[in-house]
Amino acid sequence: MMQKAGVRPAPEPILEIENLSISFFTRAGESPAVVDFSCKVMPGEAMGIVGESGCGKSTVALGIMRDLAKGGRIVGGHIRFKGRDMADMSEAELRQLRGNEIAMIYQEPMASLNPAMKIGRQLMEVPLVHENVSRKEAWDRSLEIVRAVRLPDAERIMRAYPHQLSGGQQQRIVIAMALLSKPSLLLLDEPTTALDVTVEAGIVELVKEIGKQYGTSMLFVSHNLGLILETCDSITVMYSGEAVETGRVRDVFEHMRHPYTQGLFRSIPLPGADKNMRPLVAIPGQLPLPHERPGGCNFGPRCRHFMAGRCDAADISMSLVKGDEDHRSRCVRLDEIDWTGTFDETVTGREPVTPGKPMLKVDELTKYYLVDTNAVAGQAGTRTVKANEALSFEAREAETVAIVGESGCGKSTLAKVLLGLETTSEGTVELDGAEIQDKPVEARDTRTVAAIQMVFQNPFDTLNPSHSVGAQIMRSLEKFKVGRTVADRRNRMLELLDLVKLPRAFASRMPRQLSGGQKQRIGVARAFAGNAKVVVADEPVSALDVSVQAAVTELLMDIQRKNRTTMLFISHDLSVVRYLADRVLVMYLGHIVEQGTTEQIFAPPYHPYTEALLSAIPIADTSVRKKQIVLEGDVPSAMNPPSGCPFQTRCLYKHLVPDNRCEREVPPLKDLGGGHGSLCWLEEDNLKKMEPVIQVQEE
């Protein structure tokens, strides 16, 4: 057929996945990981794939690369790259394609780098292997790409080993390696999950620039909806191996047309959420195992719109959303549900809790470590690591105080001191009126140990795999001397399972039989076993899926209300902090650089570091406008901190302070009123000129 004059042919997709099915074969039989998955990536487009752990996101990316684990096999459908079915390609053609036309960036940068090879040599391998160029040309091109990913002192980086770079620098090198062959398609599998938010912001900006500069198409796998909004043009939402909704990012975010998509958005703390008046709503139930998927709609057992005889009658295919040819949903009731009413439905509010007396008082807490430099620098002597510098704050009964900051800022060291795993170098710590700063945990009495407990970040590492859940909770009760007999402790253990909303039958289960969210609930039960007065929650939801995060967050809030517990919530996720904290401490390089109520911290005037942190939050809301601030450089070492203000090496405002004072003197804590303090030399006039970083635009 002849092309009509003046009509351009529609562009061909770079990647077209049609009805893809991937299964893993074990002795137990076939386990279908991806079923009937379809999506397109157009030239220069960024497509985001989102969903909970186990939904098949990464399996799709690995299927494209033909890099499935042993036992993994594509059992149906087609993957076409530039119009050609990849199933028809020989192994030699696929090898040429990988790393050349299609490149992949993995979640953990060190997994992609050889620790025994210098960076330059690893980068040079790409043009040497794929294009057979000279070593000089390979070096020059590698040096050029290192500069392109905005790494300082590119020649020094080229001669460094991976362990000599920070996590953000390592990830930039992995991106540089992927770009060296100028691929047509870049696959990114959770590329910023292991990074701090300010580093993540820099990587996100870099990825967006790369897309424009090189015209590279991208498939961006992530669980972070805010990140997808900032980086992608289109989105595909996956659930239990299937695509359940797909379309342009704005269309899907503003007009969700699948109950699972709505469930994800109700689980994350957007700017309008409030722990009292508009609490998060977790998706009920759990993701089904591949061999236990229900008939009909996979999401049916967890869906509030489920209709027996309709939703479970037969397999459901993707349907076009009326009025939008690019927007599709896998919902048999697509045209029946009132989509505008379901998402904005009011949730029962709760009365705010009034904080009581100060339960924890920290005054001028300082923690230094002496390190033998023989081990780290090859020279005799010792050096001081300044982990915490003169920290002072209070936390009251029934209050949630959040501690935020990047890796290495001293958050975890503070937690260790409070729990008695370390003792202070200077300063005092009072727990309910009793000083505990110089008492290691082994010297504390049972009552003190029970009074301050911790919920850890990774629920998988905190349970003994050889003992039942009930036995482990009872062991905590025994340690805390709760109950006189085994029968008393068993009854209390069952009450704790009720408290964390788990069935009592779970008492006999082994940890391997529990999901991540269930394991974290057991961690919470153990923390509250001795009626703790203070609970230190160290990133308690960061390892969990968003729907599970919502359930665990609400659980912590419910128990806190019931027991009037003081909570120290350590986190890098400022969206969660904004939702649940009453007061916030912002830490940088061992110092508290700003503290105040949540409202004070999230509104100007800001400490310059707080402003950058707020700018780095990915927010999954199209009505939000953010001031864009990307910090240059890395966090300095606590072993060799800068002189003067701890933040001065990265501060965008220090030129406003005369006489290089920021570089010479540590600023005093400036009182901004109402308990709001900032460690900054900026004058009142400069502080008053600061604009809000996050603004919600009225429709």
Secondary structure, 3 states (H helix, E strand, C coil): CCCCCCCCCCCCCCEEEEEEEEEEEECCEEEEEEEEEEEEECCCCEEEEECCCCCCHHHHHHHHCCCCCCCEEEEEEEEEECCEEHHHCCHHHHHHHECCCEEEECCCHHHHCCCCCCHHHHHHHHHHHHHCCCHHHHHHHHHHHHHHCCCCCHHHHHCCCHHHCCHHHHHHHHHHHHHCCCCCEEEEECCCCCCCHHHHHHHHHHHHHHHHHHCCEEEEECCCHHHHHHHCCEEEEEECCEEEEEEEHHHHHHCCCCHHHHHHHHHCCCCCCECCCECCCCCCCCCCCHHHCCCCCCCHHHCCCCCCCCCCCCCCCCEECCCCCCCEECCCCCCCCCHHHHHCCCCCCCCCCCCCCEEEEEEEEEEEEEEEHHHHHCCCCEEEEEEEEEEEEEEECCCEEEEECCCCCCHHHHHHHHHCCCCCCEEEEEECCEECCCCCHHHCCHHHHHHEEEECCCHHHCCCCCCCHHHHHHHHHHHCCCCCCHHHHHHHHHHHHHHCCCCHHHHHCCHHHCCHHHHHHHHHHHHCCCCCCEEEEECCCCCCCHHHHHHHHHHHHHHHHHHCCEEEEEECCHHHHHHHCCEEEEEECCEEEEEEEHHHHCCCCCCHHHHHHHHCCCCCCCCEEECCCCCCCCCCCCCCCCCCCCCCCCCCCHHHCHHHHHHHCCCCEEEEECCEEEECCCCHHHHHCCCCCEEECCC
